[in-house]
Amino acid sequence: MQRQVPVKERHQLQRWRTLFIIGSAIFYPCVHWPSPL
């Protein structure tokens, strides 16, 4: 039996995942390719 996830909760999860992906995309190069900024 599968638990129904509220639409609001699912949307919030999606938003956090998007933020995490964007953050990783910005943060990852900074760690692996240090720039003189």
Secondary structure, DSSP 8 states (H G I E B T S, - for coil): ------HHHHHHHHHHHHHHHHHHHHHHHHHHS----
